[in-house]
Amino acid sequence: MKDNKMTIYSVFSLLGGLAFFLFGMNVLSSSLEKVAGGKLETMLRKLTSNVYMSLFLGVSITVALQSSSALTVMLVGLVNSGIITLSQTIFVIFGANVGKTATSWLLSLNSIQTENFFISLLKPANFAPIMAIIGAFMMMACKTQKKKNVGTILIGFALLMHGMGMMSDSMSPLAKMPEFTRVLTAFNNPIIGVLIGAVFTGIIQSSAASVGVLQALSLTGSITFGMAIPIIMGENIGTCVTSLLSSIGVKRDAKRVAIVHISFNIIGTAVCLVIYFLLRYLVKLAIFDQPISIIAIAIFHTSFNLFTTCILLPFSKILLKVAYTVVKDEGAEKEAEKEVLFDERLLLSPGLAISQARSKVKEMSRLANVNIVRTLENFEAFSNKKSEEIKKDEASLDYLEDEIGSFLIKLSSKEVNTVEGNTIFEMLHSINDFERIGDHAININKIARQMNDKGLKFSASALEDFKIMHKALAEILDMTVECFAKDDAGKAAEIEPLEQVIDGLTKEMKDRHIKRLQMGVCSAELGILLTDIISNCERVSDHCSNIAVCIIQSKTSSFETHGYLNELKNSNSPEFIAKFEGYKEKYKLSDETAY
């Protein structure tokens, strides 16, 4: 009865250890991604045709994420969004398969047996509690989100090691069970071993975790080289399940990323199985019947992936051909694939998602700027072609605002740090202002068309005033686009003085228009049109000011725009006054005697 109870509790301990292990792996992976978020995005954008750089990126990012599956899912999302091409991903996938073996080496440190205090500290079971204490302290005492994330990483690692320890401790009594021994005999069949490894890894969707379980099993002394090697091969196939699931409902090239990942592991397993059969059943090496150690599992896991990478590296183009054969282009009958602006798989990495969103907001800023320039040029020489281009880009601005806004709202619901949260809020504010600038371009262009259709023209003096306004507006737009693109708070601070000058220009131009009316130089109808144009120009500069203020305040986590502007205007800052006077002199209207 006692033995039965011990066996039952051993099973519970094994399952509980697996739960701790998987949860710790998840916490560790997600926290590492948060800490490395911005750097991860930078690394992924450096993808080139350089084989060794791409391999290094694949290894580095997988070690950082502790998951080759997570990286592959990101690659599917990046290809689906058109950020990178299929050919750029292939060597990254190769590197990811090598990088995922790092965890098995870390877990193999559990096999250290020594009386030396300092060397024994290398054993995760010994230093994990210390990391848990430090991590808990950092989570409770630290104020910055980055330090809290580091604390979470330490806690995640401690949980992972605790789970590994629980699984290892539960194996001793399980090894004495006749049922357990009978199950192990099935592992002697290499094909069944591959299937078991693939299915188990596919279910838990983590090759690192499944290798960890195998390493824990090896501590019983019941797992031989002949049993373990096929299981490790199968685990590499099972890890493809995540990328396969992520490829559902994406464009053809994105599906091919998953096919390349699957092909790599299946071909590698097939080649290594042939070698395995030759060495075990033809050469009959004795090592296959000997117990495998936890370190030997890590060695073979790494060797298998390095060997597969080396033999397939020269045949990368063949892997691409396999992907194109499996996922075919159907020529003239090919279904038109809708452009994907944002792939939701990018939400797995907030840093990467923010970067992608920012690149699209930059596109909005460029379109808004170009539209204002076009519409102001239409007053000097009206062009139907420019009018159509303005309408087309305005439709693009509306579309971008809707898509970016929806994506940012979804992103804001994810766990992001303070800096990322401020950036999201800044972009949500800015897309509305850029879209409204586009609306004002449409309003001004309607007036230009109306004047062209009716043959109306402003007086020479009014045109001179308008040209000065045009130059001031062009500069404030250029500054706004630049400071947003560079996220430059210093450059953004220069916008408000110019906006104040444009406000003064607006008032002065209206006053001068009244004088022209009194002198009979300008008609009432043209006066109304001029007032509408000036008002739209003023609103454009106001939106530029909003964007600039938002960039500045995102650095201080404060978004009280009106309060900030009032404080700035009333501060009598020497820098502000100097900039204001400089712009005022630069955009001074011509002498009124010109009338």
VOGU-3710 file (C-alpha; in Angstrom, 3 decimals, decimal comma):
1> mkdnkmtiys> 0,000/0,000/0,000  2,845/2,296/0,845  4,524/1,672/-2,502  1,272/2,391/-4,372  0,841/5,699/-2,582  4,415/6,629/-3,332  3,854/5,768/-6,992  0,671/7,823/-7,210  2,321/10,815/-5,586  5,324/10,369/-7,845
11> vfsllgglaf> 3,025/10,694/-10,864  1,472/13,796/-9,338  4,936/15,173/-8,656  5,985/14,499/-12,251  2,934/16,284/-13,663  3,291/19,134/-11,173  6,968/19,464/-12,034  6,072/19,616/-15,727  3,503/22,331/-14,977  6,087/24,392/-13,043
21> flfgmnvlss> 8,615/23,817/-15,822  6,254/24,983/-18,593  5,005/27,959/-16,578  8,549/28,974/-15,691  9,551/28,688/-19,362  6,595/30,876/-20,364  7,353/33,527/-17,723  11,054/33,488/-18,612  10,396/33,781/-22,342  7,809/36,583/-22,124
31> slekvaggkl> 9,909/38,605/-19,663  13,055/38,220/-21,763  11,091/39,494/-24,773  9,918/42,552/-22,826  13,461/43,417/-21,797  14,844/42,803/-25,287  11,789/44,168/-27,163  13,342/47,222/-28,824  16,673/45,484/-29,441  14,844/42,487/-30,875
41> etmlrkltsn> 13,134/44,741/-33,435  16,468/46,311/-34,378  18,026/42,892/-34,884  15,167/41,608/-37,036  15,346/44,678/-39,263  19,011/43,945/-39,950  18,055/40,800/-41,866  20,159/40,701/-45,004  21,307/38,199/-47,577  24,464/37,714/-45,495
51> vymslflgvs> 24,301/34,066/-44,419  26,387/34,350/-41,277  24,643/37,489/-40,021  21,240/35,829/-40,464  22,433/32,663/-38,715  23,760/34,757/-35,831  20,457/36,633/-35,580  18,521/33,371/-35,517  20,708/31,954/-32,735  20,754/35,202/-30,693
61> itvalqsssa> 17,031/35,933/-30,839  16,088/32,330/-30,042  18,383/32,334/-27,001  16,845/35,662/-25,935  13,277/34,375/-26,385  14,051/30,815/-25,229  11,775/29,657/-28,048  12,455/28,906/-31,705  8,693/28,585/-32,238  8,106/32,170/-31,053
71> ltvmlvglvn> 10,709/33,454/-33,504  9,223/31,440/-36,373  5,744/32,819/-35,594  7,213/36,342/-35,695  8,846/35,609/-39,042  5,487/34,411/-40,402  3,940/37,701/-39,246  6,760/39,818/-40,698  6,562/38,091/-44,086  2,764/38,298/-44,067
81> sgiitlsqti> 2,983/42,059/-43,442  5,528/42,471/-46,248  8,233/43,772/-43,885  10,751/41,112/-44,904  10,900/38,599/-47,742  10,756/34,806/-47,593  14,359/34,436/-48,750  15,536/36,625/-45,858  14,046/34,270/-43,263  15,587/30,954/-44,297
91> fvifganvgk> 18,981/31,362/-42,607  17,341/32,880/-39,529  15,303/29,664/-39,234  18,539/27,673/-39,501  20,028/29,732/-36,657  16,861/29,377/-34,566  17,171/25,598/-34,628  20,691/25,867/-33,200  19,740/28,550/-30,662  16,949/26,473/-29,128
101> tatswllsln> 19,516/23,965/-27,802  20,823/26,479/-25,237  18,197/25,464/-22,669  19,297/21,826/-22,674  22,850/22,910/-21,833  21,580/25,039/-18,977  19,551/22,125/-17,618  22,533/19,775/-17,969  24,291/21,738/-15,219  21,992/19,874/-12,818
111> siqtenffis> 24,267/16,850/-13,219  27,179/18,602/-11,472  28,380/16,538/-8,507  31,124/18,154/-6,408  32,039/19,056/-2,842  33,560/22,361/-3,979  31,262/25,171/-2,815  31,957/27,546/-5,703  31,654/24,920/-8,432  28,460/23,578/-6,858
121> llkpanfapi> 26,976/27,065/-7,203  26,959/26,470/-10,962  24,278/23,850/-10,393  20,893/25,487/-11,139  19,210/23,685/-8,240  21,637/25,494/-5,913  21,609/29,010/-7,353  17,933/29,084/-8,482  16,631/29,830/-4,920  19,052/32,760/-4,700
131> maiigafmmm> 17,767/34,045/-8,047  14,175/33,649/-6,800  14,944/35,743/-3,699  16,633/38,473/-5,772  13,824/38,367/-8,354  11,084/38,686/-5,727  12,906/41,612/-4,120  13,282/43,382/-7,487  9,609/42,872/-8,340  8,469/44,345/-5,021
141> acktqkkknv> 11,089/47,035/-4,395  12,103/48,354/-7,813  10,090/51,197/-9,334  11,108/50,998/-12,987  9,307/48,484/-15,179  12,561/47,316/-16,750  13,978/46,253/-13,379  10,702/44,578/-12,484  10,924/42,626/-15,751  14,445/41,509/-14,849
151> gtiligfall> 13,071/40,323/-11,514  10,364/38,379/-13,345  13,045/36,741/-15,499  14,809/35,521/-12,369  11,534/34,206/-10,905  10,731/32,454/-14,194  14,138/30,793/-14,230  13,741/29,661/-10,608  10,305/28,166/-11,392  11,742/26,377/-14,426
161> mhgmgmmsds> 14,537/24,874/-12,309  12,113/23,957/-9,518  9,948/22,127/-12,051  13,007/20,316/-13,382  13,909/19,270/-9,841  10,393/17,997/-9,128  10,406/15,932/-12,329  13,834/14,492/-11,534  12,854/13,574/-7,947  9,676/11,853/-9,147
171> msplakmpef> 11,553/9,616/-11,577  13,266/7,357/-9,006  10,129/5,634/-7,717  8,658/5,608/-11,246  11,709/3,750/-12,515  10,864/0,841/-10,202  7,373/0,425/-11,642  6,976/-2,594/-13,982  4,469/-0,613/-16,041  7,012/2,170/-16,509
181> trvltafnnp> 9,661/-0,342/-17,620  7,260/-1,853/-20,161  6,512/1,580/-21,580  10,221/2,244/-21,981  10,641/-0,884/-24,100  8,506/0,795/-26,774  11,142/3,537/-26,947  13,592/0,979/-28,370  11,717/1,205/-31,666  13,246/4,255/-33,416
191> iigvligavf> 10,100/5,056/-35,411  7,942/4,991/-32,274  10,589/7,113/-30,529  10,409/9,753/-33,263  6,593/9,760/-33,093  6,575/10,036/-29,288  9,009/12,962/-29,414  7,022/14,714/-32,155  3,603/14,228/-30,550  4,704/15,205/-27,034
201> tgiiqssaas> 6,498/18,339/-28,267  3,549/19,202/-30,528  1,184/19,035/-27,547  3,230/21,197/-25,182  4,608/23,293/-28,091  8,084/23,591/-26,617  11,072/21,504/-27,689  13,096/22,934/-24,785  10,515/21,611/-22,317  10,305/18,188/-23,958
211> vgvlqalslt> 14,106/17,867/-23,970  14,030/18,896/-20,300  11,596/16,067/-19,540  13,843/13,631/-21,381  16,843/14,879/-19,382  14,901/14,330/-16,174  14,018/10,785/-17,323  17,687/10,098/-18,056  18,486/10,571/-14,359  16,723/7,246/-13,669
221> gsitfgmaip> 19,386/5,428/-15,681  16,647/3,692/-17,686  17,003/5,734/-20,878  19,620/4,496/-23,342  21,267/6,260/-26,265  19,183/4,099/-28,605  15,963/5,335/-26,968  16,865/9,017/-26,535  18,298/9,841/-29,966  15,085/9,155/-31,988
231> iimgenigtc> 13,014/11,017/-29,385  15,254/14,087/-29,749  14,843/13,895/-33,538  11,079/13,688/-33,135  11,063/16,670/-30,771  12,563/18,791/-33,551  9,659/17,826/-35,815  7,090/18,466/-33,070  8,328/22,029/-32,575  7,040/22,823/-36,092
241> vtsllssigv> 3,418/22,550/-34,938  3,380/26,142/-33,641  4,655/27,613/-36,909  2,242/25,422/-38,870  -0,718/26,687/-36,828  0,478/30,287/-37,200  0,490/29,939/-41,004  -3,272/29,379/-41,186  -5,037/32,232/-42,988  -1,899/34,075/-44,123
251> krdakrvaiv> -0,488/34,953/-47,536  1,400/32,393/-49,608  4,906/33,586/-48,738  4,052/33,533/-45,036  2,828/29,929/-45,371  6,139/29,087/-47,027  8,043/30,235/-43,913  6,369/27,412/-41,981  7,094/24,962/-44,822  10,805/25,863/-44,750
261> hisfniigta> 10,836/25,315/-40,972  9,112/21,922/-41,311  11,283/20,847/-44,254  14,463/21,660/-42,325  13,524/19,393/-39,428  11,999/16,566/-41,470  14,969/16,352/-43,862  17,423/16,571/-40,966  15,574/13,812/-39,090  15,416/11,579/-42,191
271> vclviyfllr> 19,158/11,910/-42,857  20,089/11,339/-39,219  17,731/8,333/-38,958  19,498/6,683/-41,879  22,844/7,214/-40,106  21,253/5,970/-36,853  20,033/2,720/-38,487  23,408/2,117/-40,104  25,357/2,638/-36,884  22,952/0,750/-34,614
281> ylvklaifdq> 21,824/-2,194/-36,732  24,613/-2,587/-39,302  27,735/-1,485/-37,422  26,060/-2,454/-34,089  27,784/0,107/-31,878  27,524/-0,884/-28,215  26,904/2,704/-27,094  23,254/2,516/-28,200  22,499/0,080/-25,332  24,220/2,183/-22,681
291> pisiiaiaif> 22,372/4,652/-20,420  22,484/8,223/-21,698  23,416/11,084/-19,380  21,805/14,489/-19,076  24,894/16,102/-20,648  24,953/13,591/-23,518  21,365/14,577/-24,360  22,420/18,242/-24,586  25,402/17,262/-26,743  23,301/15,248/-29,182
301> htsfnlfttc> 20,528/17,883/-29,266  23,081/20,519/-30,303  24,987/18,184/-32,633  21,823/17,140/-34,458  20,818/20,746/-35,180  24,357/21,821/-36,090  24,736/18,831/-38,411  21,364/19,494/-40,060  22,243/23,180/-40,503  25,615/22,326/-42,069
311> illpfskill> 24,251/19,783/-44,558  21,285/21,967/-45,593  23,110/25,305/-45,702  24,354/24,764/-49,292  20,866/23,631/-50,338  18,867/26,603/-49,029  17,525/27,321/-52,527  16,212/23,760/-52,714  14,309/24,325/-49,462  12,771/27,428/-51,052
321> kvaytvvkde> 11,800/25,355/-54,099  10,183/22,793/-51,789  8,197/25,610/-50,140  7,084/26,939/-53,531  6,146/23,417/-54,642  4,020/22,761/-51,554  2,413/26,224/-51,614  1,980/26,931/-55,295  1,361/30,145/-57,207  -1,481/29,487/-59,608
331> gaekeaekev> -0,546/31,923/-62,370  -3,488/33,718/-63,950  -5,929/32,006/-61,604  -4,013/33,097/-58,545  -6,355/34,641/-56,019  -5,616/38,278/-55,391  -4,095/38,523/-51,943  -5,174/41,482/-49,876  -2,346/43,549/-48,498  -1,862/42,956/-44,781
341> lfderlllsp> -0,952/46,178/-43,037  -0,503/44,609/-39,600  -0,218/40,931/-38,810  -1,547/40,214/-35,319  1,266/37,718/-34,766  3,466/40,797/-34,271  1,549/41,455/-31,049  3,598/38,620/-29,530  6,458/41,117/-29,467  5,233/44,590/-28,351
351> glaisqarsk> 8,593/46,160/-29,233  8,391/44,831/-32,774  4,699/45,741/-33,077  5,362/49,320/-31,919  8,146/49,695/-34,464  5,898/48,470/-37,271  3,091/50,811/-36,177  5,522/53,728/-36,003  6,732/53,056/-39,542  3,116/53,292/-40,756
361> vkemsrlanv> 2,514/56,521/-38,816  5,637/57,911/-40,511  4,006/57,011/-43,811  0,902/58,950/-42,705  3,038/61,977/-41,841  4,673/61,890/-45,273  1,311/61,625/-47,090  -0,183/64,488/-45,057  2,831/66,692/-45,773  2,829/65,914/-49,511
371> nivrtlenfe> -0,907/66,602/-49,759  -0,596/70,059/-48,186  2,296/70,911/-50,521  0,296/69,757/-53,565  -2,833/71,671/-52,618  -0,937/74,909/-51,945  0,790/74,542/-55,317  -2,628/74,204/-56,931  -3,292/77,878/-56,174  -0,379/78,951/-58,322
381> afsnkkseei> -1,187/76,578/-61,213  -4,236/74,333/-60,802  -3,742/70,716/-61,906  -6,465/68,071/-62,164  -3,758/65,420/-61,877  -2,619/66,830/-58,536  -6,236/66,973/-57,367  -6,679/63,267/-58,081  -3,424/62,489/-56,290  -4,645/64,477/-53,282
391> kkdeasldyl> -7,913/62,483/-53,182  -6,050/59,185/-53,527  -3,643/59,983/-50,710  -6,476/61,259/-48,515  -8,188/57,870/-48,908  -4,897/56,254/-47,891  -4,698/58,504/-44,828  -8,210/57,524/-43,753  -7,406/53,835/-44,228  -4,128/54,104/-42,331
401> edeigsflik> -5,765/55,923/-39,421  -8,409/53,187/-39,048  -5,930/50,295/-39,327  -3,208/51,829/-37,144  -5,742/52,927/-34,527  -7,279/49,443/-34,284  -3,857/47,812/-34,077  -2,626/50,220/-31,385  -5,734/49,647/-29,276  -5,108/45,885/-29,405
411> lsskevntve> -1,450/46,493/-28,609  -2,291/48,689/-25,617  -4,147/45,745/-24,050  -0,881/43,752/-23,977  1,641/43,909/-21,158  3,913/46,811/-22,122  6,358/48,876/-20,112  5,950/52,591/-19,387  8,031/53,766/-22,352  6,146/51,507/-24,757
421> gntifemlhs> 2,815/52,610/-23,285  3,737/56,281/-23,776  4,801/55,588/-27,369  1,487/53,875/-28,097  -0,435/56,801/-26,591  1,692/59,269/-28,585  0,914/57,462/-31,842  -2,824/57,252/-31,063  -2,836/61,054/-30,644  -0,666/61,699/-33,682
431> indferigdh> -2,592/59,608/-36,230  -5,677/61,717/-35,606  -3,723/64,935/-36,171  -2,061/63,648/-39,354  -5,436/62,525/-40,706  -6,956/65,944/-39,906  -4,073/67,650/-41,750  -5,087/65,573/-44,769  -8,683/66,748/-44,354  -7,547/70,387/-44,420
441> aininkiarq> -5,615/69,659/-47,633  -8,886/68,458/-49,180  -10,702/71,598/-47,941  -8,062/73,939/-49,386  -7,986/72,025/-52,677  -11,767/72,393/-53,035  -11,325/76,148/-52,813  -8,529/76,035/-55,402  -10,778/74,039/-57,760  -13,681/76,433/-57,194
451> mndkglkfsa> -11,468/79,428/-58,041  -10,116/77,661/-61,123  -13,622/76,767/-62,358  -14,848/80,346/-61,865  -11,681/81,972/-63,158  -11,148/83,824/-59,866  -7,724/85,154/-58,869  -6,404/86,871/-55,767  -4,822/90,278/-55,977  -1,055/90,484/-56,306
461> saledfkimh> -0,685/91,645/-52,684  -2,897/88,791/-51,403  -0,848/86,275/-53,400  2,384/87,646/-51,882  0,946/87,209/-48,378  -0,207/83,716/-49,281  3,264/82,714/-50,542  4,779/83,693/-47,184  2,123/81,643/-45,369  2,872/78,787/-47,760
471> kalaeildmt> 6,587/78,851/-46,839  5,867/78,998/-43,092  3,406/76,114/-43,349  5,850/74,035/-45,412  8,559/74,511/-42,776  6,362/73,606/-39,808  5,167/70,482/-41,636  8,721/69,439/-42,500  9,773/69,957/-38,881  6,801/67,942/-37,628
481> vecfakddag> 7,490/65,029/-39,969  11,173/65,069/-39,017  10,703/65,253/-35,253  8,140/62,431/-35,360  10,353/60,247/-37,554  13,311/60,736/-35,203  11,181/60,939/-32,033  13,158/64,103/-31,329  11,748/66,125/-28,417  14,370/68,819/-28,977
491> kaaeiepleq> 13,229/69,396/-32,556  9,601/69,240/-31,435  10,244/72,132/-29,034  11,020/74,389/-32,021  7,560/73,916/-33,530  5,471/75,873/-31,026  7,272/79,233/-31,627  6,635/78,851/-35,370  3,008/77,903/-34,710  2,631/81,152/-32,742
501> vidgltkemk> 4,108/83,088/-35,682  1,622/81,407/-38,068  -1,223/82,395/-35,722  0,030/85,990/-35,963  0,266/85,713/-39,756  -3,337/84,486/-39,862  -4,601/87,481/-37,919  -2,492/89,934/-39,913  -3,596/88,479/-43,271  -7,247/88,824/-42,263
511> drhikrlqmg> -6,690/92,450/-41,212  -4,954/93,222/-44,500  -7,807/91,600/-46,400  -10,288/93,977/-44,732  -8,154/96,902/-45,849  -8,116/95,562/-49,412  -11,900/95,298/-49,307  -12,139/98,935/-48,163  -9,785/99,956/-50,983  -11,794/97,955/-53,545
521> vcsaelgill> -8,765/95,808/-54,434  -10,479/92,562/-53,487  -14,067/91,297/-53,895  -16,236/89,975/-51,065  -16,396/86,513/-52,695  -12,608/86,233/-52,889  -12,428/87,541/-49,327  -14,569/84,668/-48,065  -12,421/82,126/-49,941  -9,202/83,683/-48,626
531> tdiisncerv> -10,529/83,591/-45,062  -11,379/79,880/-45,466  -7,896/79,128/-46,800  -6,198/81,037/-43,987  -8,339/79,275/-41,371  -7,426/75,864/-42,790  -3,725/76,795/-42,797  -3,977/77,868/-39,173  -5,633/74,560/-38,242  -2,822/72,652/-39,990
541> sdhcsniavc> -0,240/74,449/-37,838  -2,358/73,717/-34,736  -2,237/69,978/-35,532  1,535/70,213/-35,999  1,724/71,810/-32,564  -0,401/69,009/-31,069  1,935/66,360/-32,491  5,041/68,174/-31,248  3,626/68,616/-27,748  2,616/64,963/-27,680
551> iiqsktssfe> 6,179/63,894/-28,560  7,591/66,097/-25,796  5,105/64,929/-23,185  5,481/61,238/-24,042  8,916/61,544/-22,443  7,363/62,677/-19,160  4,235/60,453/-19,197  2,024/63,565/-19,178  -0,512/64,255/-21,908  -2,235/67,421/-20,642
561> thgylnelkn> -1,672/69,276/-23,915  -3,536/72,513/-23,206  -1,957/72,898/-19,768  1,489/72,396/-21,245  0,887/74,955/-24,016  -0,412/77,576/-21,603  2,604/77,038/-19,367  4,955/77,293/-22,343  3,393/80,507/-23,697  3,459/82,198/-20,316
571> snspefiakf> 6,947/81,061/-19,322  8,823/83,864/-21,146  11,581/81,335/-21,835  14,593/83,013/-23,529  14,866/80,055/-25,931  11,195/80,294/-26,844  11,321/84,064/-27,313  14,488/83,852/-29,441  12,946/81,221/-31,717  9,693/83,172/-31,944
581> egykekykls> 11,458/86,407/-32,914  13,578/84,568/-35,473  10,556/83,010/-37,187  8,645/86,299/-36,977  11,405/88,077/-38,854  11,762/85,237/-41,368  8,057/85,219/-42,255  7,341/88,906/-42,129  4,665/90,113/-44,573  5,638/92,681/-47,168
591> detay> 5,203/96,420/-46,546  1,544/97,477/-46,683  2,483/100,367/-48,987  2,591/97,724/-51,717  -1,154/98,141/-52,034
//
